[in-house]
Amino acid sequence: IYLVGVIPGHPSTYRVNNFLDLLVDDFLEFWQGVFFTRTDQMPHGRNVRAAIALVICDMLAARQVGGFSSSTSSRFCTSCALPIQNIDNIDKSSWPKRNWEEMRAAAAEWEGAETDSQRERIFKASFMRWSSLNRLPYWNAVKGVVPDEMHFGPLGMFQEHCRVIWGINVKVDGGDGTAPDI
């Protein structure tokens, strides 16, 4: 399923969660499974599960939706931990990987903070804010928020993202994106 959503105006980085909460509530239910009493192909009904696989949007929205810092911050990239001071480094093998578990923990700490000053301190240390997508048990913003054009275009990261991040690889059994016949 391809789901398109447009958030009206330009909500603040954190206020975007008010819109995401509505979507996440539905996808939490679909992750457990929703029974449809009848479909065209299944007259006796069918249990359906669904998940958000990717978030594809412009650079600003990607950072808001994923809980990332801005593209001009010290941690400018959604895919790697390269500091902005090294932005001219095009040797992708030297780019430090982001650790989603640490990032998710920092975002949860940010969400649980009681004051704006606590949130600011956590953000300055981790470059992460809470995203309502983190409520989804399977969500991983590093894998799910598609990198911006700099990574996909001139640096040739699309192929790497598909093979390494998403695990689509025809050289590996089951890694070609097709399901086996059942």
Rosetta constraint file for C-alpha pairs under 8 A:
AtomPair CA 7 CA 16 HARMONIC 7.96 0.50
AtomPair CA 7 CA 19 HARMONIC 7.20 0.50
AtomPair CA 11 CA 15 HARMONIC 5.69 0.50
AtomPair CA 11 CA 16 HARMONIC 5.72 0.50
AtomPair CA 12 CA 16 HARMONIC 6.37 0.50
AtomPair CA 13 CA 64 HARMONIC 5.00 0.50
AtomPair CA 13 CA 65 HARMONIC 7.86 0.50
AtomPair CA 13 CA 67 HARMONIC 7.79 0.50
AtomPair CA 14 CA 64 HARMONIC 7.22 0.50
AtomPair CA 14 CA 129 HARMONIC 7.70 0.50
AtomPair CA 14 CA 130 HARMONIC 7.53 0.50
AtomPair CA 14 CA 131 HARMONIC 7.67 0.50
AtomPair CA 15 CA 19 HARMONIC 7.69 0.50
AtomPair CA 16 CA 20 HARMONIC 6.45 0.50
AtomPair CA 16 CA 64 HARMONIC 6.87 0.50
AtomPair CA 16 CA 65 HARMONIC 6.84 0.50
AtomPair CA 17 CA 21 HARMONIC 5.81 0.50
AtomPair CA 17 CA 65 HARMONIC 7.50 0.50
AtomPair CA 17 CA 131 HARMONIC 6.23 0.50
AtomPair CA 17 CA 132 HARMONIC 5.45 0.50
AtomPair CA 18 CA 22 HARMONIC 7.27 0.50
AtomPair CA 19 CA 23 HARMONIC 7.21 0.50
AtomPair CA 20 CA 24 HARMONIC 6.00 0.50
AtomPair CA 20 CA 65 HARMONIC 7.90 0.50
AtomPair CA 20 CA 132 HARMONIC 5.98 0.50
AtomPair CA 20 CA 133 HARMONIC 7.04 0.50
AtomPair CA 21 CA 25 HARMONIC 5.98 0.50
AtomPair CA 21 CA 132 HARMONIC 5.86 0.50
AtomPair CA 21 CA 133 HARMONIC 7.85 0.50
AtomPair CA 22 CA 26 HARMONIC 6.78 0.50
AtomPair CA 23 CA 27 HARMONIC 6.37 0.50
AtomPair CA 24 CA 28 HARMONIC 5.96 0.50
AtomPair CA 24 CA 132 HARMONIC 6.97 0.50
AtomPair CA 24 CA 133 HARMONIC 6.36 0.50
AtomPair CA 24 CA 135 HARMONIC 7.33 0.50
AtomPair CA 24 CA 136 HARMONIC 6.97 0.50
AtomPair CA 25 CA 29 HARMONIC 6.63 0.50
AtomPair CA 26 CA 30 HARMONIC 6.34 0.50
AtomPair CA 27 CA 31 HARMONIC 5.90 0.50
AtomPair CA 27 CA 50 HARMONIC 6.70 0.50
AtomPair CA 27 CA 51 HARMONIC 6.17 0.50
AtomPair CA 27 CA 52 HARMONIC 7.36 0.50
AtomPair CA 27 CA 136 HARMONIC 7.69 0.50
AtomPair CA 28 CA 32 HARMONIC 6.75 0.50
AtomPair CA 28 CA 136 HARMONIC 6.32 0.50
AtomPair CA 29 CA 33 HARMONIC 6.41 0.50
AtomPair CA 29 CA 34 HARMONIC 6.87 0.50
AtomPair CA 30 CA 34 HARMONIC 5.54 0.50
AtomPair CA 30 CA 48 HARMONIC 6.99 0.50
AtomPair CA 30 CA 49 HARMONIC 4.96 0.50
AtomPair CA 30 CA 50 HARMONIC 5.18 0.50
AtomPair CA 30 CA 51 HARMONIC 7.13 0.50
AtomPair CA 31 CA 49 HARMONIC 5.28 0.50
AtomPair CA 31 CA 50 HARMONIC 5.52 0.50
AtomPair CA 31 CA 51 HARMONIC 6.11 0.50
AtomPair CA 32 CA 49 HARMONIC 6.61 0.50
AtomPair CA 33 CA 47 HARMONIC 5.95 0.50
AtomPair CA 33 CA 48 HARMONIC 5.30 0.50
AtomPair CA 33 CA 49 HARMONIC 4.57 0.50
AtomPair CA 33 CA 50 HARMONIC 7.57 0.50
AtomPair CA 34 CA 47 HARMONIC 5.48 0.50
AtomPair CA 34 CA 48 HARMONIC 5.22 0.50
AtomPair CA 34 CA 49 HARMONIC 6.46 0.50
AtomPair CA 35 CA 45 HARMONIC 6.94 0.50
AtomPair CA 35 CA 46 HARMONIC 5.65 0.50
AtomPair CA 35 CA 47 HARMONIC 4.20 0.50
AtomPair CA 35 CA 48 HARMONIC 6.14 0.50
AtomPair CA 36 CA 45 HARMONIC 5.33 0.50
AtomPair CA 36 CA 46 HARMONIC 5.38 0.50
AtomPair CA 36 CA 47 HARMONIC 6.20 0.50
AtomPair CA 36 CA 48 HARMONIC 7.35 0.50
AtomPair CA 37 CA 43 HARMONIC 7.68 0.50
AtomPair CA 37 CA 44 HARMONIC 6.35 0.50
AtomPair CA 37 CA 45 HARMONIC 4.12 0.50
AtomPair CA 37 CA 46 HARMONIC 6.60 0.50
AtomPair CA 38 CA 42 HARMONIC 5.90 0.50
AtomPair CA 38 CA 43 HARMONIC 4.81 0.50
AtomPair CA 38 CA 44 HARMONIC 5.54 0.50
AtomPair CA 38 CA 45 HARMONIC 4.08 0.50
AtomPair CA 38 CA 46 HARMONIC 6.86 0.50
AtomPair CA 39 CA 43 HARMONIC 5.72 0.50
AtomPair CA 39 CA 44 HARMONIC 7.83 0.50
AtomPair CA 39 CA 45 HARMONIC 6.14 0.50
AtomPair CA 39 CA 46 HARMONIC 7.31 0.50
AtomPair CA 42 CA 46 HARMONIC 6.37 0.50
AtomPair CA 52 CA 139 HARMONIC 7.82 0.50
AtomPair CA 53 CA 144 HARMONIC 6.02 0.50
AtomPair CA 54 CA 143 HARMONIC 7.83 0.50
AtomPair CA 54 CA 144 HARMONIC 4.50 0.50
AtomPair CA 54 CA 145 HARMONIC 5.89 0.50
AtomPair CA 54 CA 146 HARMONIC 6.77 0.50
AtomPair CA 55 CA 62 HARMONIC 7.29 0.50
AtomPair CA 55 CA 144 HARMONIC 5.92 0.50
AtomPair CA 55 CA 145 HARMONIC 4.87 0.50
AtomPair CA 55 CA 146 HARMONIC 6.23 0.50
AtomPair CA 56 CA 62 HARMONIC 7.16 0.50
AtomPair CA 56 CA 145 HARMONIC 6.41 0.50
AtomPair CA 56 CA 146 HARMONIC 5.58 0.50
AtomPair CA 57 CA 61 HARMONIC 6.02 0.50
AtomPair CA 57 CA 62 HARMONIC 5.65 0.50
AtomPair CA 57 CA 146 HARMONIC 7.80 0.50
AtomPair CA 58 CA 62 HARMONIC 6.00 0.50
AtomPair CA 58 CA 148 HARMONIC 7.26 0.50
AtomPair CA 59 CA 63 HARMONIC 6.41 0.50
AtomPair CA 59 CA 71 HARMONIC 7.49 0.50
AtomPair CA 59 CA 148 HARMONIC 6.01 0.50
AtomPair CA 60 CA 64 HARMONIC 6.37 0.50
AtomPair CA 60 CA 70 HARMONIC 7.09 0.50
AtomPair CA 60 CA 71 HARMONIC 7.66 0.50
AtomPair CA 61 CA 65 HARMONIC 5.90 0.50
AtomPair CA 62 CA 66 HARMONIC 5.86 0.50
AtomPair CA 62 CA 68 HARMONIC 7.88 0.50
AtomPair CA 62 CA 145 HARMONIC 6.44 0.50
AtomPair CA 62 CA 146 HARMONIC 7.82 0.50
AtomPair CA 63 CA 67 HARMONIC 5.73 0.50
AtomPair CA 63 CA 68 HARMONIC 4.59 0.50
AtomPair CA 63 CA 69 HARMONIC 6.18 0.50
AtomPair CA 63 CA 70 HARMONIC 6.26 0.50
AtomPair CA 63 CA 71 HARMONIC 7.87 0.50
AtomPair CA 63 CA 78 HARMONIC 7.52 0.50
AtomPair CA 64 CA 68 HARMONIC 6.41 0.50
AtomPair CA 64 CA 69 HARMONIC 7.89 0.50
AtomPair CA 64 CA 131 HARMONIC 7.82 0.50
AtomPair CA 65 CA 131 HARMONIC 6.23 0.50
AtomPair CA 65 CA 133 HARMONIC 7.68 0.50
AtomPair CA 66 CA 131 HARMONIC 5.84 0.50
AtomPair CA 66 CA 133 HARMONIC 7.39 0.50
AtomPair CA 66 CA 141 HARMONIC 5.67 0.50
AtomPair CA 66 CA 145 HARMONIC 6.65 0.50
AtomPair CA 67 CA 107 HARMONIC 7.48 0.50
AtomPair CA 67 CA 128 HARMONIC 5.57 0.50
AtomPair CA 67 CA 129 HARMONIC 4.58 0.50
AtomPair CA 67 CA 130 HARMONIC 5.42 0.50
AtomPair CA 67 CA 131 HARMONIC 5.02 0.50
AtomPair CA 68 CA 78 HARMONIC 6.77 0.50
AtomPair CA 68 CA 127 HARMONIC 6.37 0.50
AtomPair CA 68 CA 128 HARMONIC 5.05 0.50
AtomPair CA 68 CA 129 HARMONIC 6.37 0.50
AtomPair CA 69 CA 73 HARMONIC 6.27 0.50
AtomPair CA 69 CA 75 HARMONIC 6.80 0.50
AtomPair CA 69 CA 76 HARMONIC 6.73 0.50
AtomPair CA 69 CA 127 HARMONIC 5.30 0.50
AtomPair CA 69 CA 128 HARMONIC 6.10 0.50
AtomPair CA 69 CA 129 HARMONIC 7.66 0.50
AtomPair CA 70 CA 75 HARMONIC 7.94 0.50
AtomPair CA 70 CA 76 HARMONIC 6.16 0.50
AtomPair CA 71 CA 75 HARMONIC 7.62 0.50
AtomPair CA 71 CA 76 HARMONIC 4.36 0.50
AtomPair CA 71 CA 77 HARMONIC 6.65 0.50
AtomPair CA 72 CA 76 HARMONIC 5.68 0.50
AtomPair CA 72 CA 84 HARMONIC 7.57 0.50
AtomPair CA 73 CA 84 HARMONIC 7.06 0.50
AtomPair CA 74 CA 83 HARMONIC 5.39 0.50
AtomPair CA 74 CA 84 HARMONIC 4.99 0.50
AtomPair CA 74 CA 85 HARMONIC 7.40 0.50
AtomPair CA 75 CA 81 HARMONIC 6.16 0.50
AtomPair CA 75 CA 82 HARMONIC 6.64 0.50
AtomPair CA 75 CA 83 HARMONIC 5.37 0.50
AtomPair CA 75 CA 84 HARMONIC 6.23 0.50
AtomPair CA 75 CA 127 HARMONIC 6.53 0.50
AtomPair CA 76 CA 81 HARMONIC 7.96 0.50
AtomPair CA 76 CA 82 HARMONIC 7.68 0.50
AtomPair CA 76 CA 83 HARMONIC 7.06 0.50
AtomPair CA 76 CA 84 HARMONIC 6.11 0.50
AtomPair CA 77 CA 81 HARMONIC 6.65 0.50
AtomPair CA 77 CA 82 HARMONIC 7.09 0.50
AtomPair CA 77 CA 147 HARMONIC 7.98 0.50
AtomPair CA 78 CA 142 HARMONIC 6.26 0.50
AtomPair CA 78 CA 145 HARMONIC 7.51 0.50
AtomPair CA 78 CA 147 HARMONIC 6.44 0.50
AtomPair CA 79 CA 97 HARMONIC 7.28 0.50
AtomPair CA 79 CA 98 HARMONIC 6.52 0.50
AtomPair CA 79 CA 142 HARMONIC 5.61 0.50
AtomPair CA 79 CA 143 HARMONIC 7.82 0.50
AtomPair CA 79 CA 147 HARMONIC 6.59 0.50
AtomPair CA 80 CA 95 HARMONIC 6.26 0.50
AtomPair CA 80 CA 96 HARMONIC 5.78 0.50
AtomPair CA 80 CA 97 HARMONIC 4.86 0.50
AtomPair CA 80 CA 98 HARMONIC 5.10 0.50
AtomPair CA 81 CA 95 HARMONIC 6.81 0.50
AtomPair CA 81 CA 96 HARMONIC 5.19 0.50
AtomPair CA 81 CA 97 HARMONIC 5.82 0.50
AtomPair CA 81 CA 98 HARMONIC 5.44 0.50
AtomPair CA 82 CA 86 HARMONIC 6.62 0.50
AtomPair CA 82 CA 87 HARMONIC 7.28 0.50
AtomPair CA 82 CA 95 HARMONIC 5.60 0.50
AtomPair CA 82 CA 96 HARMONIC 5.94 0.50
AtomPair CA 83 CA 87 HARMONIC 6.89 0.50
AtomPair CA 90 CA 155 HARMONIC 7.57 0.50
AtomPair CA 91 CA 95 HARMONIC 7.13 0.50
AtomPair CA 98 CA 103 HARMONIC 7.87 0.50
AtomPair CA 98 CA 142 HARMONIC 7.36 0.50
AtomPair CA 99 CA 103 HARMONIC 6.25 0.50
AtomPair CA 100 CA 104 HARMONIC 5.87 0.50
AtomPair CA 100 CA 140 HARMONIC 6.62 0.50
AtomPair CA 100 CA 141 HARMONIC 7.43 0.50
AtomPair CA 100 CA 142 HARMONIC 6.54 0.50
AtomPair CA 101 CA 105 HARMONIC 6.16 0.50
AtomPair CA 102 CA 106 HARMONIC 6.22 0.50
AtomPair CA 103 CA 107 HARMONIC 6.17 0.50
AtomPair CA 103 CA 126 HARMONIC 7.11 0.50
AtomPair CA 103 CA 128 HARMONIC 6.61 0.50
AtomPair CA 104 CA 108 HARMONIC 6.15 0.50
AtomPair CA 104 CA 134 HARMONIC 7.28 0.50
AtomPair CA 105 CA 109 HARMONIC 6.14 0.50
AtomPair CA 106 CA 110 HARMONIC 6.11 0.50
AtomPair CA 106 CA 122 HARMONIC 7.09 0.50
AtomPair CA 106 CA 126 HARMONIC 6.31 0.50
AtomPair CA 106 CA 128 HARMONIC 6.49 0.50
AtomPair CA 106 CA 129 HARMONIC 7.57 0.50
AtomPair CA 107 CA 111 HARMONIC 6.19 0.50
AtomPair CA 107 CA 128 HARMONIC 5.51 0.50
AtomPair CA 107 CA 129 HARMONIC 4.88 0.50
AtomPair CA 107 CA 130 HARMONIC 4.50 0.50
AtomPair CA 107 CA 131 HARMONIC 7.45 0.50
AtomPair CA 108 CA 112 HARMONIC 6.17 0.50
AtomPair CA 108 CA 130 HARMONIC 6.18 0.50
AtomPair CA 109 CA 113 HARMONIC 6.18 0.50
AtomPair CA 109 CA 122 HARMONIC 7.44 0.50
AtomPair CA 110 CA 118 HARMONIC 7.66 0.50
AtomPair CA 110 CA 119 HARMONIC 5.18 0.50
AtomPair CA 110 CA 122 HARMONIC 6.02 0.50
AtomPair CA 110 CA 123 HARMONIC 7.09 0.50
AtomPair CA 110 CA 128 HARMONIC 7.73 0.50
AtomPair CA 110 CA 129 HARMONIC 5.91 0.50
AtomPair CA 110 CA 130 HARMONIC 6.18 0.50
AtomPair CA 111 CA 119 HARMONIC 7.69 0.50
AtomPair CA 111 CA 129 HARMONIC 7.26 0.50
AtomPair CA 111 CA 130 HARMONIC 5.43 0.50
AtomPair CA 113 CA 118 HARMONIC 5.82 0.50
AtomPair CA 113 CA 119 HARMONIC 5.78 0.50
AtomPair CA 114 CA 118 HARMONIC 6.88 0.50
AtomPair CA 114 CA 119 HARMONIC 7.81 0.50
AtomPair CA 115 CA 119 HARMONIC 6.44 0.50
AtomPair CA 116 CA 120 HARMONIC 6.10 0.50
AtomPair CA 117 CA 121 HARMONIC 6.20 0.50
AtomPair CA 118 CA 122 HARMONIC 6.26 0.50
AtomPair CA 119 CA 123 HARMONIC 6.02 0.50
AtomPair CA 120 CA 124 HARMONIC 6.09 0.50
AtomPair CA 121 CA 125 HARMONIC 6.39 0.50
AtomPair CA 122 CA 126 HARMONIC 6.05 0.50
AtomPair CA 122 CA 127 HARMONIC 7.74 0.50
AtomPair CA 122 CA 128 HARMONIC 7.79 0.50
AtomPair CA 123 CA 127 HARMONIC 4.78 0.50
AtomPair CA 123 CA 128 HARMONIC 5.39 0.50
AtomPair CA 123 CA 129 HARMONIC 6.34 0.50
AtomPair CA 130 CA 134 HARMONIC 7.36 0.50
AtomPair CA 132 CA 136 HARMONIC 7.98 0.50
AtomPair CA 133 CA 139 HARMONIC 6.60 0.50
AtomPair CA 134 CA 139 HARMONIC 6.00 0.50
AtomPair CA 134 CA 140 HARMONIC 7.57 0.50
AtomPair CA 135 CA 139 HARMONIC 7.73 0.50
AtomPair CA 139 CA 144 HARMONIC 7.13 0.50
AtomPair CA 140 CA 144 HARMONIC 5.75 0.50
AtomPair CA 141 CA 145 HARMONIC 5.31 0.50
AtomPair CA 143 CA 165 HARMONIC 6.08 0.50
AtomPair CA 143 CA 166 HARMONIC 7.11 0.50
AtomPair CA 147 CA 151 HARMONIC 6.12 0.50
AtomPair CA 147 CA 152 HARMONIC 6.76 0.50
AtomPair CA 148 CA 152 HARMONIC 6.56 0.50
AtomPair CA 149 CA 153 HARMONIC 5.37 0.50
AtomPair CA 150 CA 154 HARMONIC 6.34 0.50
AtomPair CA 150 CA 155 HARMONIC 6.79 0.50
AtomPair CA 151 CA 155 HARMONIC 5.46 0.50
AtomPair CA 151 CA 156 HARMONIC 6.71 0.50
AtomPair CA 151 CA 157 HARMONIC 5.29 0.50
AtomPair CA 151 CA 158 HARMONIC 7.48 0.50
AtomPair CA 152 CA 156 HARMONIC 5.53 0.50
AtomPair CA 152 CA 157 HARMONIC 4.65 0.50
AtomPair CA 152 CA 158 HARMONIC 4.86 0.50
AtomPair CA 153 CA 157 HARMONIC 7.01 0.50
AtomPair CA 153 CA 158 HARMONIC 7.53 0.50
AtomPair CA 156 CA 160 HARMONIC 7.49 0.50
AtomPair CA 157 CA 161 HARMONIC 5.86 0.50
AtomPair CA 158 CA 162 HARMONIC 6.18 0.50
AtomPair CA 159 CA 163 HARMONIC 6.15 0.50
AtomPair CA 160 CA 164 HARMONIC 5.56 0.50
AtomPair CA 160 CA 165 HARMONIC 7.32 0.50
AtomPair CA 161 CA 165 HARMONIC 4.96 0.50
AtomPair CA 161 CA 166 HARMONIC 6.47 0.50
AtomPair CA 162 CA 166 HARMONIC 5.05 0.50
AtomPair CA 162 CA 167 HARMONIC 6.34 0.50
AtomPair CA 162 CA 168 HARMONIC 5.57 0.50
AtomPair CA 162 CA 169 HARMONIC 7.87 0.50
AtomPair CA 163 CA 167 HARMONIC 4.81 0.50
AtomPair CA 163 CA 168 HARMONIC 4.65 0.50
AtomPair CA 163 CA 169 HARMONIC 5.37 0.50
AtomPair CA 164 CA 168 HARMONIC 7.39 0.50
AtomPair CA 167 CA 175 HARMONIC 6.26 0.50
AtomPair CA 168 CA 175 HARMONIC 4.76 0.50
AtomPair CA 168 CA 176 HARMONIC 5.35 0.50
AtomPair CA 168 CA 177 HARMONIC 6.06 0.50
AtomPair CA 169 CA 175 HARMONIC 4.68 0.50
AtomPair CA 169 CA 176 HARMONIC 5.36 0.50
AtomPair CA 170 CA 174 HARMONIC 7.66 0.50
AtomPair CA 170 CA 175 HARMONIC 5.49 0.50
AtomPair CA 170 CA 176 HARMONIC 4.66 0.50
AtomPair CA 171 CA 175 HARMONIC 7.25 0.50
AtomPair CA 172 CA 176 HARMONIC 7.53 0.50
AtomPair CA 174 CA 178 HARMONIC 6.97 0.50
AtomPair CA 174 CA 179 HARMONIC 7.31 0.50
AtomPair CA 174 CA 180 HARMONIC 7.61 0.50
